[in-house]
Amino acid sequence: MTRSDARAIVKALKAQPVFKDCSDADLTDLANHSNHTSIPANWPLINQDTPADACYVILSGDAKVMVKGEQVAEITSGAVVGEAGLAGHKLRNASVYSTTPLDLLHIDASEFGPLLERRPKLKEAFLSRTAAAAEATAQA
């Protein structure tokens, strides 16, 4: 990733409420230890009951969250998905499908733990999302 790519990603992340307490250094570390990618509309991003191998930050676009074939939520820019499985070393508790093209960050499981250990504010941001995701899934 080039410096200009990392700067653009940091700018996009700073606009998301979940990362409001994170420093530029935190977000640059996240940008440098993730892969910036895109997927088309109507594409599976995460499949329920599969091993958690990555989590994602949606930079732009929309997706739907499905539990046992039923839609339980719609998510959009700024959403973090897949972190619950990584944090808990569990199988995925939901499926996520793009409903529009998605621009996103892919954070590999091998990068996730060390990143959160180095960056306490990122850890707080991701863990706050993990708690919210667990509550939403439990209500589904």
C-alpha positions in Angstrom: 0.0 0.0 0.0 1.4 3.4 -0.9 1.5 6.3 1.5 -1.2 8.1 -0.4 -3.4 5.0 -0.2 -2.8 4.8 3.5 -3.7 8.5 4.0 -6.9 8.1 2.0 -7.9 5.0 4.2 -7.1 6.9 7.4 -9.2 9.8 6.2 -12.1 7.4 5.5 -11.7 5.7 8.9 -11.6 9.0 10.8 -15.1 9.8 9.3 -16.5 6.7 11.0 -17.9 7.1 14.6 -16.6 3.7 15.7 -13.0 5.1 15.3 -13.6 8.5 16.8 -11.3 8.0 19.8 -8.5 6.5 17.6 -5.4 8.5 16.8 -4.0 9.0 13.3 -1.2 6.6 14.3 -3.8 4.0 15.4 -5.6 4.3 12.0 -2.4 4.3 10.0 -1.3 1.1 11.7 -4.7 -0.4 10.9 -4.4 0.7 7.2 -0.9 -0.7 7.0 -1.9 -4.1 8.4 -5.0 -4.7 6.3 -5.8 -5.1 2.7 -7.9 -2.6 0.8 -10.3 -4.4 -1.5 -13.7 -4.2 -3.3 -16.4 -6.7 -3.9 -19.4 -6.5 -6.2 -23.0 -6.3 -5.2 -24.8 -9.5 -4.2 -21.6 -11.2 -3.1 -21.0 -13.2 0.1 -18.5 -11.6 2.4 -19.0 -13.9 5.4 -20.7 -17.2 5.7 -22.4 -18.3 8.9 -20.9 -21.3 10.8 -17.5 -21.1 9.1 -14.2 -20.4 10.8 -13.4 -16.8 11.4 -10.3 -15.9 9.3 -10.7 -12.2 8.9 -12.8 -9.2 9.8 -13.8 -6.2 7.7 -14.4 -2.5 7.9 -16.9 -1.3 5.3 -15.5 2.0 3.9 -18.4 2.5 1.5 -21.5 0.5 0.3 -24.3 -1.5 1.9 -24.7 -5.1 3.1 -27.2 -7.3 4.8 -26.7 -9.5 7.8 -28.4 -12.9 7.7 -28.9 -15.4 10.5 -30.2 -18.9 9.5 -31.4 -17.4 6.2 -33.3 -14.5 7.8 -32.2 -10.9 7.3 -31.6 -9.4 10.8 -29.8 -6.1 9.9 -28.7 -3.8 7.1 -25.2 -2.3 7.5 -23.4 0.5 5.7 -20.2 2.6 5.7 -18.4 2.4 9.0 -19.7 -1.0 9.9 -17.2 -3.5 11.3 -18.1 -7.2 10.6 -16.5 -10.4 11.5 -14.7 -9.1 14.6 -16.8 -11.2 17.0 -15.6 -14.5 15.5 -12.0 -13.4 15.6 -12.2 -12.0 19.2 -13.9 -15.1 20.5 -12.1 -17.6 18.2 -15.5 -18.9 17.2 -17.4 -19.9 14.1 -19.2 -17.1 12.3 -22.6 -16.3 14.0 -24.1 -14.7 10.8 -23.6 -14.3 7.1 -23.0 -11.0 5.4 -23.8 -10.3 1.8 -23.1 -7.1 -0.2 -26.2 -5.4 -1.5 -24.2 -2.8 -3.4 -20.5 -2.8 -4.4 -18.4 -2.6 -1.2 -15.1 -0.8 -0.7 -13.6 -2.3 2.5 -10.6 -3.2 4.6 -9.8 -6.9 5.1 -8.0 -7.6 8.3 -6.5 -11.1 8.5 -6.8 -13.1 11.7 -3.0 -13.2 12.0 -2.9 -9.4 12.0 -6.0 -8.8 14.2 -4.7 -9.9 17.6 -1.2 -8.2 17.4 -2.8 -5.0 16.1 -5.2 -4.8 19.0 -2.4 -5.5 21.5 -0.3 -2.6 20.1 -3.2 -0.2 19.8 -5.5 0.0 22.9 -7.9 2.5 21.3 -8.4 0.3 18.3 -9.0 -2.6 20.7 -11.7 -0.5 22.4 -13.3 0.4 19.1 -13.4 -3.2 17.9 -14.5 -4.7 21.2 -17.4 -2.1 21.4 -18.5 -3.4 18.0 -18.1 -7.0 19.2 -20.5 -6.4 22.1 -23.0 -4.6 19.9 -22.8 -7.4 17.3 -23.4 -10.1 19.9 -26.4 -8.3 21.3 -27.9 -7.8 17.8 -27.4 -11.5 17.0 -28.9 -12.6 20.3 -32.0 -10.6 19.5 -32.4 -12.2 16.1 
